[in-house]
């Protein structure tokens, strides 16, 4: 009851990143975000204007763990930013790695499941933060398959969207 977690879908997932950064920056007063889990979203950088600025510099002093869940075919995000799906996937991984690095994580493990099919997890990337007390900064990226062209990957995987039950954001 004393820990606050933030999650959300799409722009709500991006907002969870903004809340975590506000927490790390001390903007929430006595309240502290324990961890975030954006779904079909990435944590927003401090500025939405592309620069060399970090995602959230305050994470270096007060890390916030993250579990980011995205599809490998998010056509909605691709159409919003007028890029192709491969570029969206690269950007999601880039933001994941930036968050991980700012949290103090120094390496990553990738586990490919070998599974394919709509709503099924294809791989997980885990960045462990061994230098941070209690591994409080561990960062995870779960990527799920949405079956290829013509399928909209901008979903919340769970009971209705993952027939194998291997990835349930709920």
JOSULSUL-V8932 format. One line per field, one symbol per residue. phi: phi as a letter, one per 40 degrees, with the letter a starting at -180 (. if undefined). burial: 1 if it has 9 or more other C-alpha atoms within 8 Angstrom, else 0. A space follows every 10 residues. Layout:
# JOSULSUL-V8932
phi: ???
burial: ???
This chain:
# JOSULSUL-V8932
phi: .cbbbbaibg cccccccccc cccccgccgc cbccabacbf abcccdbccd accccadccc cbcbcabbbb ccaccccdcc cfbcccccdc cdcccdcccd cccgcbaabb bccgcbhdgc ccabbbbcbc ccdffcbdbb bbbbcbghdg bcccbbcidc badcgcabcc
burial: 0001011111 0111111111 1111100000 0111111111 1111110000 0001110111 0111111111 1111111110 0011101110 0110110111 1111100000 0000010111 1111111110 0100111111 1111111000 1111111100 1100101100
